[in-house]
Amino acid sequence: MASLAHPSRLQGGDATFLKSFLPSLVSAGLDALEVYHSDHSLEQTARFQSLAREFDLVETGGSDFHGENKPGVRLGSGRGQLALERSILDNMRRRSLQSATMAEPRE
């Protein structure tokens, strides 16, 4: 599954920029957008949720834990109380299965 991580780092997460940039990524095979992240504000999370829905992308997320080189970022909860719903994983699995089915060669 191809996911765009850290959309907040692309032009500061500007919605206008992302709306113009995402179509080319989707046509190249983008499946998902990182909506939930330790560093995202509530406003950014809402913006990325909206973009994911608009472009039919699976919402992904994570704590951005990378070990000791990121002090203060805890595995599973990030910098705060990041908690992802089970439905996010279920949607990722569903999209992966759809993508795999579409990629199977036909006789």
CNS distance restraints for C-alpha pairs under 8 A (distance, minus, plus):
assign (resid   1 and name CA) (resid  30 and name CA) 7.66 0.50 0.50
assign (resid   1 and name CA) (resid  31 and name CA) 6.01 0.50 0.50
assign (resid   1 and name CA) (resid  32 and name CA) 7.37 0.50 0.50
assign (resid   1 and name CA) (resid  92 and name CA) 7.99 0.50 0.50
assign (resid   1 and name CA) (resid  95 and name CA) 7.85 0.50 0.50
assign (resid   1 and name CA) (resid  96 and name CA) 6.03 0.50 0.50
assign (resid   1 and name CA) (resid  99 and name CA) 7.94 0.50 0.50
assign (resid   2 and name CA) (resid  29 and name CA) 6.90 0.50 0.50
assign (resid   2 and name CA) (resid  30 and name CA) 5.08 0.50 0.50
assign (resid   2 and name CA) (resid  31 and name CA) 5.24 0.50 0.50
assign (resid   2 and name CA) (resid  32 and name CA) 6.26 0.50 0.50
assign (resid   3 and name CA) (resid  30 and name CA) 6.07 0.50 0.50
assign (resid   3 and name CA) (resid  31 and name CA) 5.81 0.50 0.50
assign (resid   3 and name CA) (resid  32 and name CA) 4.29 0.50 0.50
assign (resid   3 and name CA) (resid  33 and name CA) 5.31 0.50 0.50
assign (resid   3 and name CA) (resid  34 and name CA) 6.86 0.50 0.50
assign (resid   3 and name CA) (resid  60 and name CA) 7.71 0.50 0.50
assign (resid   4 and name CA) (resid  30 and name CA) 7.34 0.50 0.50
assign (resid   4 and name CA) (resid  32 and name CA) 6.31 0.50 0.50
assign (resid   4 and name CA) (resid  33 and name CA) 4.92 0.50 0.50
assign (resid   4 and name CA) (resid  34 and name CA) 6.07 0.50 0.50
assign (resid   5 and name CA) (resid  33 and name CA) 6.46 0.50 0.50
assign (resid   5 and name CA) (resid  34 and name CA) 5.06 0.50 0.50
assign (resid   6 and name CA) (resid  10 and name CA) 7.54 0.50 0.50
assign (resid   6 and name CA) (resid  34 and name CA) 6.35 0.50 0.50
assign (resid   6 and name CA) (resid  37 and name CA) 7.91 0.50 0.50
assign (resid   7 and name CA) (resid  12 and name CA) 7.88 0.50 0.50
assign (resid   7 and name CA) (resid  13 and name CA) 5.56 0.50 0.50
assign (resid   7 and name CA) (resid  18 and name CA) 7.98 0.50 0.50
assign (resid   7 and name CA) (resid  33 and name CA) 7.62 0.50 0.50
assign (resid   7 and name CA) (resid  34 and name CA) 6.89 0.50 0.50
assign (resid   7 and name CA) (resid  48 and name CA) 7.98 0.50 0.50
assign (resid   8 and name CA) (resid  12 and name CA) 5.16 0.50 0.50
assign (resid   8 and name CA) (resid  13 and name CA) 3.79 0.50 0.50
assign (resid   8 and name CA) (resid  14 and name CA) 7.58 0.50 0.50
assign (resid   8 and name CA) (resid  40 and name CA) 7.39 0.50 0.50
assign (resid   8 and name CA) (resid  44 and name CA) 7.42 0.50 0.50
assign (resid   9 and name CA) (resid  13 and name CA) 5.91 0.50 0.50
assign (resid  10 and name CA) (resid  14 and name CA) 7.43 0.50 0.50
assign (resid  10 and name CA) (resid  18 and name CA) 7.78 0.50 0.50
assign (resid  11 and name CA) (resid  17 and name CA) 6.98 0.50 0.50
assign (resid  13 and name CA) (resid  17 and name CA) 7.72 0.50 0.50
assign (resid  13 and name CA) (resid  18 and name CA) 7.00 0.50 0.50
assign (resid  13 and name CA) (resid  44 and name CA) 7.42 0.50 0.50
assign (resid  14 and name CA) (resid  18 and name CA) 6.23 0.50 0.50
assign (resid  15 and name CA) (resid  19 and name CA) 5.96 0.50 0.50
assign (resid  15 and name CA) (resid  47 and name CA) 7.07 0.50 0.50
assign (resid  16 and name CA) (resid  20 and name CA) 6.41 0.50 0.50
assign (resid  17 and name CA) (resid  21 and name CA) 6.11 0.50 0.50
assign (resid  18 and name CA) (resid  22 and name CA) 5.69 0.50 0.50
assign (resid  19 and name CA) (resid  23 and name CA) 7.30 0.50 0.50
assign (resid  19 and name CA) (resid  51 and name CA) 7.36 0.50 0.50
assign (resid  21 and name CA) (resid  25 and name CA) 6.93 0.50 0.50
assign (resid  22 and name CA) (resid  26 and name CA) 6.01 0.50 0.50
assign (resid  22 and name CA) (resid  55 and name CA) 7.71 0.50 0.50
assign (resid  23 and name CA) (resid  27 and name CA) 6.14 0.50 0.50
assign (resid  23 and name CA) (resid  55 and name CA) 7.68 0.50 0.50
assign (resid  24 and name CA) (resid  28 and name CA) 6.25 0.50 0.50
assign (resid  25 and name CA) (resid  29 and name CA) 6.40 0.50 0.50
assign (resid  25 and name CA) (resid  30 and name CA) 5.40 0.50 0.50
assign (resid  26 and name CA) (resid  30 and name CA) 4.43 0.50 0.50
assign (resid  26 and name CA) (resid  31 and name CA) 6.95 0.50 0.50
assign (resid  26 and name CA) (resid  55 and name CA) 7.67 0.50 0.50
assign (resid  30 and name CA) (resid  57 and name CA) 7.65 0.50 0.50
assign (resid  31 and name CA) (resid  57 and name CA) 5.35 0.50 0.50
assign (resid  31 and name CA) (resid  58 and name CA) 6.22 0.50 0.50
assign (resid  31 and name CA) (resid  95 and name CA) 7.56 0.50 0.50
assign (resid  32 and name CA) (resid  52 and name CA) 7.27 0.50 0.50
assign (resid  32 and name CA) (resid  57 and name CA) 4.53 0.50 0.50
assign (resid  32 and name CA) (resid  58 and name CA) 4.31 0.50 0.50
assign (resid  32 and name CA) (resid  59 and name CA) 5.80 0.50 0.50
assign (resid  32 and name CA) (resid  60 and name CA) 6.52 0.50 0.50
assign (resid  33 and name CA) (resid  48 and name CA) 7.45 0.50 0.50
assign (resid  33 and name CA) (resid  52 and name CA) 6.16 0.50 0.50
assign (resid  33 and name CA) (resid  57 and name CA) 6.17 0.50 0.50
assign (resid  33 and name CA) (resid  58 and name CA) 6.25 0.50 0.50
assign (resid  33 and name CA) (resid  59 and name CA) 5.38 0.50 0.50
assign (resid  33 and name CA) (resid  60 and name CA) 5.85 0.50 0.50
assign (resid  34 and name CA) (resid  48 and name CA) 7.57 0.50 0.50
assign (resid  34 and name CA) (resid  59 and name CA) 5.97 0.50 0.50
assign (resid  34 and name CA) (resid  60 and name CA) 4.52 0.50 0.50
assign (resid  34 and name CA) (resid  61 and name CA) 4.95 0.50 0.50
assign (resid  34 and name CA) (resid  62 and name CA) 7.97 0.50 0.50
assign (resid  35 and name CA) (resid  45 and name CA) 5.52 0.50 0.50
assign (resid  35 and name CA) (resid  48 and name CA) 5.18 0.50 0.50
assign (resid  35 and name CA) (resid  49 and name CA) 5.91 0.50 0.50
assign (resid  35 and name CA) (resid  52 and name CA) 7.83 0.50 0.50
assign (resid  35 and name CA) (resid  59 and name CA) 5.63 0.50 0.50
assign (resid  35 and name CA) (resid  60 and name CA) 5.68 0.50 0.50
assign (resid  35 and name CA) (resid  61 and name CA) 5.67 0.50 0.50
assign (resid  36 and name CA) (resid  40 and name CA) 6.83 0.50 0.50
assign (resid  36 and name CA) (resid  45 and name CA) 6.13 0.50 0.50
assign (resid  36 and name CA) (resid  59 and name CA) 7.78 0.50 0.50
assign (resid  36 and name CA) (resid  60 and name CA) 6.41 0.50 0.50
assign (resid  36 and name CA) (resid  61 and name CA) 4.22 0.50 0.50
assign (resid  36 and name CA) (resid  62 and name CA) 6.26 0.50 0.50
assign (resid  36 and name CA) (resid  82 and name CA) 7.88 0.50 0.50
assign (resid  36 and name CA) (resid  84 and name CA) 7.69 0.50 0.50
assign (resid  37 and name CA) (resid  61 and name CA) 5.51 0.50 0.50
assign (resid  37 and name CA) (resid  62 and name CA) 5.39 0.50 0.50
assign (resid  37 and name CA) (resid  63 and name CA) 5.82 0.50 0.50
assign (resid  37 and name CA) (resid  64 and name CA) 6.96 0.50 0.50
assign (resid  37 and name CA) (resid  78 and name CA) 7.78 0.50 0.50
assign (resid  37 and name CA) (resid  82 and name CA) 7.40 0.50 0.50
assign (resid  38 and name CA) (resid  62 and name CA) 7.24 0.50 0.50
assign (resid  38 and name CA) (resid  63 and name CA) 5.40 0.50 0.50
assign (resid  38 and name CA) (resid  64 and name CA) 6.81 0.50 0.50
assign (resid  38 and name CA) (resid  77 and name CA) 7.65 0.50 0.50
assign (resid  38 and name CA) (resid  78 and name CA) 5.14 0.50 0.50
assign (resid  38 and name CA) (resid  79 and name CA) 5.62 0.50 0.50
assign (resid  38 and name CA) (resid  80 and name CA) 6.88 0.50 0.50
assign (resid  38 and name CA) (resid  82 and name CA) 6.38 0.50 0.50
assign (resid  39 and name CA) (resid  79 and name CA) 7.63 0.50 0.50
assign (resid  40 and name CA) (resid  44 and name CA) 5.63 0.50 0.50
assign (resid  40 and name CA) (resid  45 and name CA) 6.00 0.50 0.50
assign (resid  41 and name CA) (resid  45 and name CA) 6.19 0.50 0.50
assign (resid  42 and name CA) (resid  46 and name CA) 6.20 0.50 0.50
assign (resid  43 and name CA) (resid  47 and name CA) 6.18 0.50 0.50
assign (resid  44 and name CA) (resid  48 and name CA) 6.09 0.50 0.50
assign (resid  45 and name CA) (resid  49 and name CA) 6.07 0.50 0.50
assign (resid  46 and name CA) (resid  50 and name CA) 6.22 0.50 0.50
assign (resid  47 and name CA) (resid  51 and name CA) 6.33 0.50 0.50
assign (resid  48 and name CA) (resid  52 and name CA) 6.02 0.50 0.50
assign (resid  49 and name CA) (resid  53 and name CA) 6.28 0.50 0.50
assign (resid  49 and name CA) (resid  59 and name CA) 6.98 0.50 0.50
assign (resid  50 and name CA) (resid  54 and name CA) 6.11 0.50 0.50
assign (resid  51 and name CA) (resid  55 and name CA) 6.12 0.50 0.50
assign (resid  51 and name CA) (resid  57 and name CA) 8.00 0.50 0.50
assign (resid  52 and name CA) (resid  56 and name CA) 5.77 0.50 0.50
assign (resid  52 and name CA) (resid  57 and name CA) 4.60 0.50 0.50
assign (resid  52 and name CA) (resid  58 and name CA) 6.44 0.50 0.50
assign (resid  52 and name CA) (resid  59 and name CA) 6.32 0.50 0.50
assign (resid  53 and name CA) (resid  57 and name CA) 6.19 0.50 0.50
assign (resid  53 and name CA) (resid  58 and name CA) 7.91 0.50 0.50
assign (resid  58 and name CA) (resid  88 and name CA) 7.78 0.50 0.50
assign (resid  58 and name CA) (resid  91 and name CA) 6.54 0.50 0.50
assign (resid  58 and name CA) (resid  92 and name CA) 6.31 0.50 0.50
assign (resid  58 and name CA) (resid  95 and name CA) 7.39 0.50 0.50
assign (resid  59 and name CA) (resid  88 and name CA) 6.44 0.50 0.50
assign (resid  59 and name CA) (resid  91 and name CA) 7.93 0.50 0.50
assign (resid  59 and name CA) (resid  92 and name CA) 7.82 0.50 0.50
assign (resid  60 and name CA) (resid  88 and name CA) 6.44 0.50 0.50
assign (resid  60 and name CA) (resid  89 and name CA) 7.88 0.50 0.50
assign (resid  60 and name CA) (resid  92 and name CA) 7.61 0.50 0.50
assign (resid  61 and name CA) (resid  84 and name CA) 7.39 0.50 0.50
assign (resid  62 and name CA) (resid  76 and name CA) 7.18 0.50 0.50
assign (resid  62 and name CA) (resid  78 and name CA) 7.63 0.50 0.50
assign (resid  62 and name CA) (resid  82 and name CA) 7.84 0.50 0.50
assign (resid  62 and name CA) (resid  84 and name CA) 7.76 0.50 0.50
assign (resid  63 and name CA) (resid  73 and name CA) 7.08 0.50 0.50
assign (resid  63 and name CA) (resid  74 and name CA) 7.09 0.50 0.50
assign (resid  63 and name CA) (resid  75 and name CA) 6.33 0.50 0.50
assign (resid  63 and name CA) (resid  76 and name CA) 5.57 0.50 0.50
assign (resid  63 and name CA) (resid  77 and name CA) 5.55 0.50 0.50
assign (resid  63 and name CA) (resid  78 and name CA) 4.09 0.50 0.50
assign (resid  63 and name CA) (resid  79 and name CA) 7.48 0.50 0.50
assign (resid  63 and name CA) (resid  82 and name CA) 6.79 0.50 0.50
assign (resid  64 and name CA) (resid  73 and name CA) 7.16 0.50 0.50
assign (resid  64 and name CA) (resid  75 and name CA) 7.85 0.50 0.50
assign (resid  64 and name CA) (resid  78 and name CA) 6.47 0.50 0.50
assign (resid  65 and name CA) (resid  70 and name CA) 6.97 0.50 0.50
assign (resid  65 and name CA) (resid  73 and name CA) 5.60 0.50 0.50
assign (resid  65 and name CA) (resid  74 and name CA) 6.01 0.50 0.50
assign (resid  65 and name CA) (resid  75 and name CA) 5.30 0.50 0.50
assign (resid  65 and name CA) (resid  76 and name CA) 7.62 0.50 0.50
assign (resid  65 and name CA) (resid  78 and name CA) 6.50 0.50 0.50
assign (resid  66 and name CA) (resid  70 and name CA) 6.06 0.50 0.50
assign (resid  66 and name CA) (resid  73 and name CA) 7.90 0.50 0.50
assign (resid  67 and name CA) (resid  71 and name CA) 7.57 0.50 0.50
assign (resid  72 and name CA) (resid  78 and name CA) 7.59 0.50 0.50
assign (resid  72 and name CA) (resid  79 and name CA) 5.94 0.50 0.50
assign (resid  73 and name CA) (resid  77 and name CA) 7.53 0.50 0.50
assign (resid  73 and name CA) (resid  78 and name CA) 4.51 0.50 0.50
assign (resid  73 and name CA) (resid  79 and name CA) 4.79 0.50 0.50
assign (resid  74 and name CA) (resid  78 and name CA) 4.67 0.50 0.50
assign (resid  74 and name CA) (resid  79 and name CA) 6.41 0.50 0.50
assign (resid  76 and name CA) (resid  82 and name CA) 7.25 0.50 0.50
assign (resid  76 and name CA) (resid  83 and name CA) 7.33 0.50 0.50
assign (resid  77 and name CA) (resid  81 and name CA) 5.24 0.50 0.50
assign (resid  77 and name CA) (resid  82 and name CA) 4.55 0.50 0.50
assign (resid  77 and name CA) (resid  83 and name CA) 6.19 0.50 0.50
assign (resid  78 and name CA) (resid  82 and name CA) 6.02 0.50 0.50
assign (resid  84 and name CA) (resid  88 and name CA) 6.95 0.50 0.50
assign (resid  85 and name CA) (resid  89 and name CA) 7.69 0.50 0.50
assign (resid  86 and name CA) (resid  90 and name CA) 6.40 0.50 0.50
assign (resid  87 and name CA) (resid  91 and name CA) 5.97 0.50 0.50
assign (resid  88 and name CA) (resid  92 and name CA) 6.26 0.50 0.50
assign (resid  89 and name CA) (resid  93 and name CA) 6.21 0.50 0.50
assign (resid  90 and name CA) (resid  94 and name CA) 6.15 0.50 0.50
assign (resid  91 and name CA) (resid  95 and name CA) 6.14 0.50 0.50
assign (resid  92 and name CA) (resid  96 and name CA) 6.13 0.50 0.50
assign (resid  93 and name CA) (resid  97 and name CA) 6.21 0.50 0.50
assign (resid  94 and name CA) (resid  98 and name CA) 6.27 0.50 0.50
assign (resid  95 and name CA) (resid  99 and name CA) 6.06 0.50 0.50
assign (resid  96 and name CA) (resid 100 and name CA) 6.08 0.50 0.50
assign (resid  97 and name CA) (resid 101 and name CA) 6.11 0.50 0.50
assign (resid  98 and name CA) (resid 102 and name CA) 6.19 0.50 0.50
assign (resid  99 and name CA) (resid 103 and name CA) 6.16 0.50 0.50
assign (resid 100 and name CA) (resid 104 and name CA) 6.40 0.50 0.50
